[in-house]
Amino acid sequence: MKTFVSLVASLCLSFLLAGSAFAAGTGEKVNVNTADAATLARVLHNVGDAKAEAIVAYRQENGPFRSIEQLASVKGIGLRTVEVNRERIEVGATAARAATAPAQRATAATAQRAPATSAAAKSAAAPSRSAP
């Protein structure tokens, strides 16, 4: 009888400790557009220092991530890793908007210059008629 009570007490203690460990691990989130490699490695599961460095390098070369799924484009990060960490990942809408704004301005500026460029090209291509 004494061993049975010890066993039940051990199981209860194990469940309490396991529950607190799971609760502590799920609360922290990381913004993949602003976090450094050390933070990414610490917060994300199955992401060590090398993969975290790859995430930062990808972000520097290609701009901020626009979606969580885009993280799977990083070498060494697969869809499984993204799904496991979905609750821990934040993308940050302001970073994504800031990245698209310069591209939109550049496209608008090109569109405004295009008619002027084509008009100049037309006048240069047209034969000049001079009076005799």
TIVOTI-398397 format. One line per field, with one value per atom (N, C-alpha, C): residue number from 1; residue in three letters; x, y, z. Coordinates in Angstrom, 3 decimals. Example, Ala and Ser with C-alpha at 12.3 -4.5 7.8 and 13.67 -1.06 7.14 Angstrom:
<pts>
i <- c(1 | 1 | 1 | 2 | 2 | 2) .
aa <- c(ala | ala | ala | ser | ser | ser) .
c1 <- c(13.190 | 12.300 | 13.200 | 12.850 | 13.670 | 12.900) .
c2 <- c(-5.690 | -4.500 | -3.300 | -2.250 | -1.060 | 0.030) .
c3 <- c(7.800 | 7.800 | 7.800 | 7.080 | 7.140 | 7.870) .
</pts>
This chain:
<pts>
i <- c(1 | 1 | 1 | 2 | 2 | 2 | 3 | 3 | 3 | 4 | 4 | 4 | 5 | 5 | 5 | 6 | 6 | 6 | 7 | 7 | 7 | 8 | 8 | 8 | 9 | 9 | 9 | 10 | 10 | 10 | 11 | 11 | 11 | 12 | 12 | 12 | 13 | 13 | 13 | 14 | 14 | 14 | 15 | 15 | 15 | 16 | 16 | 16 | 17 | 17 | 17 | 18 | 18 | 18 | 19 | 19 | 19 | 20 | 20 | 20 | 21 | 21 | 21 | 22 | 22 | 22 | 23 | 23 | 23 | 24 | 24 | 24 | 25 | 25 | 25 | 26 | 26 | 26 | 27 | 27 | 27 | 28 | 28 | 28 | 29 | 29 | 29 | 30 | 30 | 30 | 31 | 31 | 31 | 32 | 32 | 32 | 33 | 33 | 33 | 34 | 34 | 34 | 35 | 35 | 35 | 36 | 36 | 36 | 37 | 37 | 37 | 38 | 38 | 38 | 39 | 39 | 39 | 40 | 40 | 40 | 41 | 41 | 41 | 42 | 42 | 42 | 43 | 43 | 43 | 44 | 44 | 44 | 45 | 45 | 45 | 46 | 46 | 46 | 47 | 47 | 47 | 48 | 48 | 48 | 49 | 49 | 49 | 50 | 50 | 50 | 51 | 51 | 51 | 52 | 52 | 52 | 53 | 53 | 53 | 54 | 54 | 54 | 55 | 55 | 55 | 56 | 56 | 56 | 57 | 57 | 57 | 58 | 58 | 58 | 59 | 59 | 59 | 60 | 60 | 60 | 61 | 61 | 61 | 62 | 62 | 62 | 63 | 63 | 63 | 64 | 64 | 64 | 65 | 65 | 65 | 66 | 66 | 66 | 67 | 67 | 67 | 68 | 68 | 68 | 69 | 69 | 69 | 70 | 70 | 70 | 71 | 71 | 71 | 72 | 72 | 72 | 73 | 73 | 73 | 74 | 74 | 74 | 75 | 75 | 75 | 76 | 76 | 76 | 77 | 77 | 77 | 78 | 78 | 78 | 79 | 79 | 79 | 80 | 80 | 80 | 81 | 81 | 81 | 82 | 82 | 82 | 83 | 83 | 83 | 84 | 84 | 84 | 85 | 85 | 85 | 86 | 86 | 86 | 87 | 87 | 87 | 88 | 88 | 88 | 89 | 89 | 89 | 90 | 90 | 90 | 91 | 91 | 91 | 92 | 92 | 92 | 93 | 93 | 93 | 94 | 94 | 94 | 95 | 95 | 95 | 96 | 96 | 96 | 97 | 97 | 97 | 98 | 98 | 98 | 99 | 99 | 99 | 100 | 100 | 100 | 101 | 101 | 101 | 102 | 102 | 102 | 103 | 103 | 103 | 104 | 104 | 104 | 105 | 105 | 105 | 106 | 106 | 106 | 107 | 107 | 107 | 108 | 108 | 108 | 109 | 109 | 109 | 110 | 110 | 110 | 111 | 111 | 111 | 112 | 112 | 112 | 113 | 113 | 113 | 114 | 114 | 114 | 115 | 115 | 115 | 116 | 116 | 116 | 117 | 117 | 117 | 118 | 118 | 118 | 119 | 119 | 119 | 120 | 120 | 120 | 121 | 121 | 121 | 122 | 122 | 122 | 123 | 123 | 123 | 124 | 124 | 124 | 125 | 125 | 125 | 126 | 126 | 126 | 127 | 127 | 127 | 128 | 128 | 128 | 129 | 129 | 129 | 130 | 130 | 130 | 131 | 131 | 131 | 132 | 132 | 132) .
aa <- c(met | met | met | lys | lys | lys | thr | thr | thr | phe | phe | phe | val | val | val | ser | ser | ser | leu | leu | leu | val | val | val | ala | ala | ala | ser | ser | ser | leu | leu | leu | cys | cys | cys | leu | leu | leu | ser | ser | ser | phe | phe | phe | leu | leu | leu | leu | leu | leu | ala | ala | ala | gly | gly | gly | ser | ser | ser | ala | ala | ala | phe | phe | phe | ala | ala | ala | ala | ala | ala | gly | gly | gly | thr | thr | thr | gly | gly | gly | glu | glu | glu | lys | lys | lys | val | val | val | asn | asn | asn | val | val | val | asn | asn | asn | thr | thr | thr | ala | ala | ala | asp | asp | asp | ala | ala | ala | ala | ala | ala | thr | thr | thr | leu | leu | leu | ala | ala | ala | arg | arg | arg | val | val | val | leu | leu | leu | his | his | his | asn | asn | asn | val | val | val | gly | gly | gly | asp | asp | asp | ala | ala | ala | lys | lys | lys | ala | ala | ala | glu | glu | glu | ala | ala | ala | ile | ile | ile | val | val | val | ala | ala | ala | tyr | tyr | tyr | arg | arg | arg | gln | gln | gln | glu | glu | glu | asn | asn | asn | gly | gly | gly | pro | pro | pro | phe | phe | phe | arg | arg | arg | ser | ser | ser | ile | ile | ile | glu | glu | glu | gln | gln | gln | leu | leu | leu | ala | ala | ala | ser | ser | ser | val | val | val | lys | lys | lys | gly | gly | gly | ile | ile | ile | gly | gly | gly | leu | leu | leu | arg | arg | arg | thr | thr | thr | val | val | val | glu | glu | glu | val | val | val | asn | asn | asn | arg | arg | arg | glu | glu | glu | arg | arg | arg | ile | ile | ile | glu | glu | glu | val | val | val | gly | gly | gly | ala | ala | ala | thr | thr | thr | ala | ala | ala | ala | ala | ala | arg | arg | arg | ala | ala | ala | ala | ala | ala | thr | thr | thr | ala | ala | ala | pro | pro | pro | ala | ala | ala | gln | gln | gln | arg | arg | arg | ala | ala | ala | thr | thr | thr | ala | ala | ala | ala | ala | ala | thr | thr | thr | ala | ala | ala | gln | gln | gln | arg | arg | arg | ala | ala | ala | pro | pro | pro | ala | ala | ala | thr | thr | thr | ser | ser | ser | ala | ala | ala | ala | ala | ala | ala | ala | ala | lys | lys | lys | ser | ser | ser | ala | ala | ala | ala | ala | ala | ala | ala | ala | pro | pro | pro | ser | ser | ser | arg | arg | arg | ser | ser | ser | ala | ala | ala | pro | pro | pro) .
c1 <- c(0.824 | 0.000 | 0.873 | 1.948 | 2.844 | 3.499 | 3.857 | 4.448 | 3.429 | 2.176 | 1.127 | 0.958 | 0.958 | 0.838 | 2.047 | 3.222 | 4.444 | 4.369 | 3.874 | 3.756 | 2.780 | 1.634 | 0.634 | 1.186 | 1.860 | 2.446 | 3.500 | 4.308 | 5.336 | 4.703 | 3.654 | 2.972 | 2.356 | 1.740 | 1.147 | 2.213 | 3.320 | 4.419 | 4.976 | 5.108 | 5.597 | 4.680 | 3.373 | 2.427 | 2.454 | 2.596 | 2.677 | 3.907 | 5.047 | 6.283 | 6.228 | 5.699 | 5.594 | 4.648 | 3.553 | 2.608 | 3.214 | 3.996 | 4.623 | 5.700 | 6.380 | 7.393 | 6.750 | 5.621 | 4.927 | 4.359 | 3.844 | 3.272 | 4.338 | 5.512 | 6.588 | 7.115 | 7.114 | 7.680 | 6.789 | 5.501 | 4.591 | 4.282 | 4.658 | 4.265 | 5.113 | 6.339 | 7.243 | 7.091 | 7.040 | 6.955 | 8.160 | 8.461 | 9.600 | 9.193 | 9.583 | 9.327 | 10.516 | 10.284 | 11.371 | 11.936 | 11.273 | 11.776 | 12.674 | 12.671 | 13.475 | 14.422 | 14.203 | 14.996 | 16.386 | 17.339 | 18.687 | 18.755 | 19.869 | 20.010 | 19.939 | 20.514 | 20.502 | 19.076 | 18.245 | 16.856 | 16.076 | 16.284 | 15.592 | 15.949 | 17.230 | 17.670 | 17.101 | 16.942 | 16.453 | 14.950 | 14.177 | 12.720 | 12.153 | 12.706 | 12.127 | 12.644 | 11.734 | 12.095 | 12.720 | 13.687 | 14.407 | 15.153 | 15.470 | 16.258 | 17.449 | 18.616 | 19.845 | 20.512 | 21.770 | 22.500 | 22.661 | 22.976 | 23.198 | 21.915 | 20.795 | 19.524 | 19.081 | 19.327 | 18.968 | 19.789 | 21.066 | 21.912 | 21.416 | 20.953 | 20.418 | 19.149 | 18.324 | 17.105 | 17.479 | 18.443 | 18.864 | 19.489 | 20.322 | 20.953 | 19.905 | 18.925 | 17.853 | 17.084 | 16.801 | 16.059 | 16.854 | 18.172 | 19.000 | 19.087 | 19.110 | 19.205 | 17.877 | 16.770 | 15.477 | 14.456 | 14.812 | 13.859 | 13.060 | 12.169 | 11.415 | 10.448 | 10.150 | 9.201 | 7.801 | 7.005 | 5.635 | 4.633 | 5.037 | 4.156 | 5.010 | 4.362 | 5.062 | 5.530 | 4.729 | 5.077 | 6.324 | 6.611 | 7.788 | 9.073 | 8.995 | 10.150 | 10.674 | 9.812 | 10.231 | 11.156 | 11.293 | 12.212 | 13.663 | 13.874 | 15.229 | 15.818 | 17.056 | 17.720 | 17.835 | 17.365 | 17.414 | 16.135 | 15.214 | 13.930 | 12.859 | 12.164 | 11.108 | 9.733 | 8.728 | 7.355 | 7.052 | 7.663 | 7.440 | 7.933 | 9.101 | 9.638 | 8.755 | 8.249 | 7.351 | 6.078 | 5.502 | 4.265 | 4.473 | 5.592 | 5.877 | 5.983 | 6.496 | 6.752 | 5.710 | 4.639 | 3.641 | 3.172 | 2.953 | 2.458 | 3.544 | 4.789 | 5.902 | 6.365 | 5.920 | 6.426 | 5.486 | 6.069 | 5.354 | 6.074 | 5.317 | 5.915 | 6.010 | 5.020 | 5.038 | 4.602 | 3.380 | 2.808 | 3.529 | 4.023 | 4.669 | 5.949 | 6.708 | 7.941 | 7.651 | 6.620 | 6.264 | 5.766 | 4.959 | 4.471 | 5.610 | 6.549 | 7.679 | 8.521 | 8.611 | 9.410 | 8.723 | 7.403 | 6.698 | 6.506 | 6.546 | 6.337 | 7.379 | 8.698 | 9.659 | 9.437 | 9.053 | 8.807 | 7.611 | 6.571 | 5.395 | 5.740 | 6.557 | 6.965 | 7.802 | 8.690 | 9.535 | 8.699 | 7.697 | 6.823 | 6.026 | 5.544 | 4.778 | 5.670 | 6.897 | 7.815 | 8.157 | 8.337 | 8.631 | 7.447 | 6.238 | 5.042 | 4.883 | 5.267 | 5.160 | 6.195 | 7.374 | 8.426 | 8.210 | 7.504 | 7.348 | 6.740 | 5.661 | 5.111 | 6.095 | 6.844 | 7.801 | 8.908 | 9.358 | 10.410 | 9.926 | 8.714 | 8.209 | 7.924 | 7.495 | 7.264 | 8.581 | 9.626 | 10.939 | 11.453 | 11.199 | 11.636 | 10.891 | 9.596 | 8.808 | 9.306 | 9.623 | 10.072 | 11.457 | 12.287 | 13.616 | 13.528 | 12.583 | 12.448 | 11.749 | 10.942 | 10.205 | 11.172 | 11.012 | 11.915 | 11.643 | 12.708 | 12.540 | 12.257 | 11.307 | 10.929 | 11.387 | 12.252 | 12.715 | 12.244 | 12.023 | 11.547 | 12.732 | 12.551 | 13.659 | 14.035) .
c2 <- c(-1.189 | 0.000 | 1.260 | 1.206 | 2.355 | 2.628 | 1.598 | 1.792 | 2.365 | 1.959 | 2.490 | 3.990 | 4.446 | 5.869 | 6.625 | 6.050 | 6.682 | 6.817 | 5.766 | 5.781 | 6.862 | 6.947 | 7.962 | 9.366 | 9.565 | 10.870 | 11.240 | 10.283 | 10.529 | 10.917 | 10.201 | 10.514 | 11.912 | 12.269 | 13.604 | 14.684 | 14.488 | 15.451 | 15.554 | 14.431 | 14.425 | 15.224 | 15.012 | 15.744 | 17.240 | 17.607 | 19.026 | 19.671 | 19.022 | 19.568 | 19.617 | 18.580 | 18.563 | 19.661 | 19.880 | 20.931 | 22.306 | 22.564 | 23.882 | 24.071 | 23.009 | 23.107 | 23.444 | 22.801 | 23.104 | 24.519 | 24.962 | 26.301 | 27.360 | 27.149 | 28.133 | 28.206 | 27.104 | 27.070 | 27.637 | 27.758 | 28.176 | 29.669 | 30.390 | 31.785 | 32.755 | 32.406 | 33.355 | 33.331 | 34.520 | 34.664 | 35.442 | 35.285 | 35.984 | 36.539 | 37.772 | 38.390 | 38.057 | 37.263 | 36.821 | 37.943 | 39.089 | 40.222 | 41.142 | 40.995 | 41.901 | 41.188 | 39.913 | 39.198 | 38.866 | 38.820 | 38.389 | 36.862 | 36.320 | 34.868 | 34.171 | 34.765 | 34.136 | 33.988 | 34.997 | 34.944 | 33.913 | 33.869 | 32.875 | 31.459 | 31.219 | 29.886 | 29.514 | 30.485 | 30.222 | 29.939 | 30.649 | 30.561 | 29.456 | 29.284 | 28.348 | 26.928 | 25.958 | 24.543 | 24.041 | 23.165 | 22.570 | 23.604 | 24.751 | 25.782 | 26.075 | 25.682 | 25.941 | 27.203 | 27.381 | 28.586 | 28.712 | 27.599 | 27.652 | 28.022 | 27.423 | 27.736 | 29.161 | 29.603 | 30.971 | 31.975 | 31.685 | 32.553 | 32.563 | 31.409 | 31.325 | 32.172 | 32.196 | 33.022 | 34.497 | 34.923 | 36.325 | 36.679 | 35.794 | 36.050 | 36.144 | 35.252 | 35.285 | 36.607 | 37.028 | 38.271 | 39.469 | 39.466 | 40.580 | 40.623 | 39.449 | 39.393 | 39.648 | 39.173 | 39.206 | 40.139 | 40.820 | 41.699 | 40.945 | 41.638 | 41.016 | 39.949 | 39.013 | 37.953 | 38.547 | 38.176 | 38.674 | 37.710 | 36.429 | 35.425 | 34.406 | 33.675 | 32.643 | 31.539 | 31.205 | 30.145 | 30.470 | 31.743 | 32.151 | 31.722 | 31.469 | 31.013 | 29.674 | 28.884 | 27.598 | 27.767 | 28.967 | 29.235 | 29.279 | 29.392 | 29.437 | 28.037 | 27.933 | 26.632 | 26.044 | 24.813 | 24.138 | 24.255 | 25.107 | 25.269 | 24.690 | 23.681 | 23.065 | 23.429 | 22.975 | 23.250 | 22.638 | 21.509 | 20.867 | 21.771 | 22.355 | 23.266 | 24.495 | 24.993 | 26.154 | 25.799 | 24.638 | 24.236 | 24.028 | 23.431 | 23.203 | 24.536 | 25.561 | 26.851 | 27.912 | 27.559 | 28.550 | 29.469 | 28.930 | 29.727 | 30.629 | 30.391 | 31.175 | 32.272 | 32.228 | 33.128 | 34.306 | 35.489 | 36.703 | 37.268 | 37.805 | 38.376 | 39.884 | 40.521 | 41.971 | 42.675 | 43.151 | 43.787 | 45.070 | 45.815 | 47.084 | 46.873 | 45.838 | 45.574 | 45.184 | 44.391 | 43.976 | 45.158 | 46.030 | 47.213 | 48.153 | 48.317 | 49.208 | 48.704 | 47.405 | 46.842 | 47.012 | 46.945 | 47.063 | 48.518 | 49.431 | 50.836 | 51.367 | 51.141 | 51.636 | 51.026 | 49.770 | 49.132 | 49.771 | 50.092 | 50.731 | 52.137 | 52.860 | 54.203 | 54.130 | 53.151 | 52.996 | 52.659 | 51.811 | 51.448 | 52.658 | 53.454 | 54.655 | 55.658 | 55.826 | 56.763 | 56.298 | 55.018 | 54.476 | 54.686 | 54.489 | 54.669 | 56.123 | 57.056 | 58.471 | 58.863 | 58.248 | 58.579 | 57.890 | 56.781 | 55.988 | 56.778 | 57.548 | 58.293 | 59.319 | 59.980 | 60.972 | 60.298 | 59.156 | 58.427 | 57.961 | 57.426 | 56.942 | 58.103 | 59.237 | 60.401 | 60.889 | 60.903 | 61.322 | 60.333 | 59.062 | 58.053 | 58.192 | 58.514 | 58.689 | 59.873 | 60.974 | 62.159 | 61.926 | 61.142 | 60.871 | 59.898 | 58.987 | 57.998 | 58.560 | 59.602 | 60.179 | 60.921 | 60.754 | 61.473 | 62.979 | 63.692 | 65.150 | 65.685 | 66.547 | 67.154 | 68.597 | 68.863 | 70.253 | 70.881 | 72.143 | 72.860 | 73.105 | 72.947 | 73.174 | 74.595) .
c3 <- c(0.000 | 0.000 | 0.000 | 0.740 | 0.816 | -0.538 | -1.292 | -2.620 | -3.607 | -3.462 | -4.330 | -4.114 | -2.895 | -2.570 | -3.105 | -2.989 | -3.513 | -5.027 | -5.665 | -7.116 | -7.581 | -6.941 | -7.299 | -7.049 | -5.948 | -5.649 | -6.686 | -7.110 | -8.133 | -9.458 | -9.832 | -11.083 | -11.060 | -9.957 | -9.834 | -9.941 | -9.290 | -9.341 | -10.759 | -11.443 | -12.825 | -13.742 | -13.593 | -14.427 | -14.148 | -12.891 | -12.551 | -13.157 | -13.053 | -13.610 | -15.134 | -15.763 | -17.216 | -17.702 | -16.999 | -17.374 | -17.296 | -16.279 | -16.155 | -17.206 | -17.604 | -18.651 | -19.995 | -20.302 | -21.544 | -21.543 | -20.447 | -20.361 | -20.530 | -19.986 | -20.095 | -21.518 | -22.257 | -23.593 | -24.673 | -24.469 | -25.524 | -25.528 | -24.500 | -24.416 | -25.206 | -25.515 | -26.146 | -27.663 | -28.257 | -29.707 | -30.189 | -31.478 | -32.060 | -33.423 | -33.688 | -34.981 | -35.877 | -36.919 | -37.781 | -38.640 | -38.689 | -39.457 | -38.645 | -37.325 | -36.505 | -35.548 | -35.286 | -34.280 | -34.801 | -33.876 | -34.240 | -34.206 | -34.680 | -34.804 | -33.451 | -32.417 | -31.086 | -30.567 | -30.769 | -30.320 | -31.112 | -32.420 | -33.251 | -32.806 | -32.538 | -32.122 | -30.757 | -29.892 | -28.545 | -28.528 | -29.322 | -29.257 | -30.147 | -31.332 | -32.287 | -32.068 | -32.144 | -32.008 | -33.300 | -33.178 | -34.307 | -35.135 | -34.548 | -35.209 | -34.319 | -34.804 | -34.068 | -34.580 | -34.204 | -34.591 | -36.109 | -36.791 | -38.236 | -38.993 | -38.617 | -39.282 | -38.964 | -37.743 | -37.371 | -38.172 | -38.367 | -39.198 | -40.637 | -41.128 | -42.481 | -42.629 | -41.591 | -41.618 | -41.714 | -40.916 | -40.924 | -42.274 | -42.828 | -44.123 | -45.237 | -45.214 | -46.213 | -46.118 | -44.902 | -44.683 | -45.202 | -45.014 | -45.478 | -46.999 | -47.642 | -49.100 | -49.801 | -49.221 | -49.904 | -49.287 | -48.235 | -47.565 | -46.527 | -45.842 | -44.750 | -45.254 | -44.371 | -44.676 | -44.693 | -45.693 | -45.789 | -45.190 | -45.064 | -44.471 | -43.726 | -42.850 | -42.094 | -43.043 | -44.048 | -44.979 | -45.787 | -46.006 | -46.769 | -46.065 | -44.778 | -44.009 | -44.540 | -45.164 | -45.723 | -46.929 | -47.451 | -48.556 | -48.099 | -46.808 | -46.252 | -46.298 | -46.762 | -46.827 | -45.427 | -45.267 | -43.976 | -43.169 | -43.609 | -42.927 | -43.844 | -43.375 | -44.170 | -43.643 | -44.352 | -43.932 | -42.572 | -42.272 | -40.966 | -39.838 | -40.003 | -38.987 | -38.843 | -39.956 | -39.923 | -39.160 | -39.432 | -38.761 | -37.266 | -36.879 | -35.460 | -34.715 | -35.393 | -34.750 | -35.063 | -35.742 | -36.180 | -35.048 | -33.865 | -32.729 | -32.144 | -32.472 | -31.927 | -32.878 | -34.126 | -35.162 | -35.364 | -35.422 | -35.826 | -37.033 | -37.969 | -39.162 | -39.036 | -38.488 | -38.312 | -39.571 | -39.600 | -40.783 | -41.149 | -40.170 | -40.484 | -41.257 | -40.959 | -41.681 | -43.123 | -43.338 | -44.693 | -45.505 | -44.901 | -45.612 | -45.948 | -45.047 | -45.290 | -46.450 | -46.615 | -47.701 | -49.047 | -49.090 | -50.355 | -50.770 | -49.854 | -50.187 | -51.175 | -50.997 | -51.982 | -53.359 | -53.432 | -54.718 | -55.406 | -54.645 | -55.227 | -55.724 | -54.952 | -55.395 | -56.658 | -56.747 | -57.928 | -59.154 | -58.991 | -60.098 | -60.570 | -59.638 | -59.998 | -60.720 | -60.262 | -60.901 | -62.313 | -62.506 | -63.834 | -64.758 | -64.258 | -65.073 | -65.495 | -64.633 | -64.977 | -66.023 | -65.969 | -66.920 | -68.253 | -68.277 | -69.489 | -70.641 | -70.458 | -71.592 | -72.133 | -71.264 | -71.712 | -72.514 | -72.075 | -72.768 | -74.125 | -74.178 | -75.452 | -76.405 | -75.920 | -76.778 | -77.359 | -76.549 | -77.024 | -78.066 | -77.845 | -78.796 | -80.116 | -80.054 | -81.272 | -82.083 | -81.418 | -82.148 | -82.718 | -82.059 | -82.582 | -83.775 | -83.747 | -84.808 | -86.031 | -85.875 | -86.990 | -87.904 | -89.199 | -90.124 | -90.034 | -90.060 | -89.964 | -91.360 | -91.413 | -92.699 | -92.659 | -93.512 | -93.552 | -94.863 | -94.807 | -95.988 | -96.916 | -98.272 | -99.198 | -99.376) .
</pts>
